[in-house]
């Protein structure tokens, strides 16, 4: 217990600032890797979602085409049945005993002829609908094939970038976790909150040309002195980022001049 207390006392504000800045460098490197990947992960996801939608549409087309084809076939069967009835009725007309029976058979023949005409009309309508569905199905199939090629290409590009950066990213994430274990929870929570709200993901910045390295607002001389003394954690009064001096950040005069 005494050892733990001693260790806690040995962690100075300067150590905390150094750990926070090192953590910022690690997560910024991870951000750079994500930027390198660009919009590819989102593009891959969008293409995958679009392909799922197209596959569902193709399944619906298959079902609709099958239903229409079945309906056309059933109408053709109805036509054949009506023709058989007409032939039977005409045969019966040759053997009728009176005009009443003949007229009744004539009505049946007329009714079946109308049924044939109605079925033929329905077949024409269903055939036209089938042609439209098949044309749409063909276009969708072509688009689906194109999207699959696009997905294959995008996945190839993404996999290539991931394979090139995966090892580096894993090392950076491990390094970041290692640093986080040395930062007290309250500070770590504040760091993550500031980073989340910062446009460029910078929660810790160093003073550049007497200004905040995040929002570039001027910092008073006394406040700059406090930052260099590293006796307390100081945040920018404009953007809320944690401020460190150039020396702690390992920035030389030459580097500042180049910037």
C-alpha positions, 0 to 999 in steps of 0.5 A: 500500500505504501509503495502504491501511495509513493508511486502516485505521489511520484506522478507529477503534473509534468508526467501527466501532461507528457502522458496526455501529449504522447497519447494525443500523438498516438491517436493522431497517428491512428486518425491519419491511418483512417484518413488514408483509408478515406471514405472506402469503408463507407463506400464498401458498406453502401455497396454491400447494402445496395447489393443486398437490396438488388438481390432482394429485388431480383428475388421479387422479380423471379417470384413475379415472373413465375406467377405471371408465367403460371397465370398465362399457362392457366389461361391457355389451359382454360382456352383449351378447355373452352375449345373442347367444350365448344367442340362437344356442344357442336357435336351435341347440336347435331343430335338435338331433338328440338330448337330449345336444346339447339338454342341452349347449346348455341348460348353455351358455345357463345359463352365459351367463345367469349371466355376464350376471347377474355382469356386471350385478352388476359394473356396479352395483358399478362404477356405485356406485363411479363415483358416489362418485368423481364426487361426490368429484371435484365436491367437490374441484373446488369446493375447488380453485376456492375455493383458487384465488380465495384464492390470487388474493386473497392474491397481490394483497395481497402484490403490493400490499405488495411494490410499495409497499415494494420500492423502499424495501427495495432501497435499504435492502439496497444501503445495508446492503451498502455499510455491510458493505463498511466492516466487517471480516469478523470483526466482520460475522460476529459481528454476523450471528451475534448477530442470528440468535440474538437474538429481535428481530433486534437485534445492536447496542443502545444503553444505556437507563436504565442497562440493555442495550437488548436484554435490559434487564439493568442495566449497571455504571457503569464498564462504561457509562463504557467504552461512552461512551469508545468505545475498545473494542467491548463486549458485554452480559454477559447477552445478548451484544449489542453495546452503544453509548451513546445519543449515538452512536445519535443518541438525545436526552434527549427521546427517552429520556423519551418511551420 
